[in-house]
Amino acid sequence: MFPKIFKQLFKKDGTAQAIAMHRLVETLGKKNKRVIYDSFASNFVYGRSLFKFFGHKFDIWILKKIIPGLHEHIIARTKYLDDIIEQSILNGFKQYVILAAGYDSRANRLNIPNDINIFELDQSEVQKRKRSILDKIVPRSQKIIYIEIDFNKENLTQKLLDAGFDANKNTIFTLEGISQYITKDSFKSTLNEINQLTKQTKTKIFFSYTDIAINESPQDLFGKNYPHPGKKINRIKKIVDALGEPWISFYSRNEIEKLLLKNDFKLVEIKKLEDLNDKYFKSVNRVIGEKNIFNLENFVVVQNF
Ligand SMILES: C[S@@+](CC[C@H](N)C(=O)[O-])C[C@H]1O[C@@H](n2cnc3c(N)ncnc32)[C@H](O)[C@@H]1O
């Protein structure tokens, strides 16, 4: 029953909405309780009134019942990436490419100077809905360029160059929560294309990936005494399958390191929820206990040699 309803409800944007829902829930928290604030998120989420009605505390309680630590994982990823973008801009990066942007609102939400071009790429259906919603609430910014793409079928380089990407500007690329959804070939060719495209300049990439342990030893992704890790992973897989966006690609650390080396990138930093727990959740009195830690993805920052 659920797959049918989900397919009718979501037009390829089920997972993009799910992430926006987590940002909406976090945003509902009081200033001293929340880790991020995303005033745009609510506009993209079906059923937003319900989340607003029940409020931050209750929503988080329910989300914890379904899959402990998943909300915090997504919020830590959002905050970590916000910090990276803000720092990169201070460090002189002049272009920002958001691959699989979904309903990410950084282009509008962060204080990004007008001389920095932002390229947002995603599937046609998701981009059309995003633009139609944004057009009603915020003036269209010259600096945000929307590009429709299917990473599994289309060429990134050509799409970017056609849209005005400048191969002489230092650029930051982000792939947040996407590597699981696309084939390994298309992830590899994306890294390769970025490498070829940015040989003359300083390049930084953020991407997240899920370790192959998710299939082989799921307990490795969780804190001590986390309840039923395997069951929780099956639950997420069922949800993304029902949304029509199954997870198909997982990586070992070794595989990632080889891939980076092959494409002239070096690892700068790799973090997961447990590494960011103190930094982001302590200050709002929400430190996550061991039995609620879910390190679903690794957050990776790399730069070219
Ligand atoms: C989990 S969402 C993450 C969205 C966004 N990065 C965020 O964190 O809010 C995954 C995104 O990948 C996009 N996506 C999945 N497969 C894709 C493909 N083959 N080509 C382009 N985008 C794709 C989806 O449309 C969706 O927006």
The ligand as a MOL file (V3000), in Angstrom:
LIG
                    3D

  0  0  0     0  0            999 V3000
M  V30 BEGIN CTAB
M  V30 COUNTS 27 29 0 0 0
M  V30 BEGIN ATOM
M  V30 1 C 18.5510 12.6270 -0.1510 0
M  V30 2 S 18.2170 13.8610 -1.3350 0 CHG=1
M  V30 3 C 19.4310 15.0570 -0.8530 0
M  V30 4 C 19.0820 16.4280 -1.3240 0
M  V30 5 C 19.9840 17.5500 -0.8100 0
M  V30 6 N 21.3590 17.3500 -1.1760 0
M  V30 7 C 19.8350 17.7160 0.6780 0
M  V30 8 O 20.7220 17.2970 1.4170 0
M  V30 9 O 18.8110 18.2700 1.0950 0 CHG=-1
M  V30 10 C 18.9020 13.1550 -2.7980 0
M  V30 11 C 18.7950 14.0720 -4.0020 0
M  V30 12 O 19.4420 13.4280 -5.0960 0
M  V30 13 C 18.7190 13.7010 -6.2700 0
M  V30 14 N 19.0200 12.6490 -7.2450 0
M  V30 15 C 18.8580 11.3210 -7.0780 0
M  V30 16 N 19.2290 10.6540 -8.1990 0
M  V30 17 C 19.6240 11.6130 -9.0880 0
M  V30 18 C 20.0940 11.5700 -10.4280 0
M  V30 19 N 20.2330 10.4240 -11.0750 0
M  V30 20 N 20.4000 12.7360 -11.0450 0
M  V30 21 C 20.2500 13.9290 -10.3900 0
M  V30 22 N 19.8030 14.0280 -9.1170 0
M  V30 23 C 19.4860 12.8870 -8.4710 0
M  V30 24 C 17.2750 13.6860 -5.8080 0
M  V30 25 O 16.4140 14.3320 -6.7140 0
M  V30 26 C 17.3740 14.3650 -4.4500 0
M  V30 27 O 17.1900 15.7460 -4.5440 0
M  V30 END ATOM
M  V30 BEGIN BOND
M  V30 1 1 1 2
M  V30 2 1 2 3
M  V30 3 1 2 10
M  V30 4 1 3 4
M  V30 5 1 4 5
M  V30 6 1 5 6
M  V30 7 1 5 7
M  V30 8 2 7 8
M  V30 9 1 7 9
M  V30 10 1 10 11
M  V30 11 1 11 12
M  V30 12 1 11 26
M  V30 13 1 12 13
M  V30 14 1 13 14
M  V30 15 1 13 24
M  V30 16 1 14 15
M  V30 17 1 14 23
M  V30 18 2 15 16
M  V30 19 1 16 17
M  V30 20 1 17 18
M  V30 21 2 17 23
M  V30 22 1 18 19
M  V30 23 2 18 20
M  V30 24 1 20 21
M  V30 25 2 21 22
M  V30 26 1 22 23
M  V30 27 1 24 25
M  V30 28 1 24 26
M  V30 29 1 26 27
M  V30 END BOND
M  V30 END CTAB
M  END
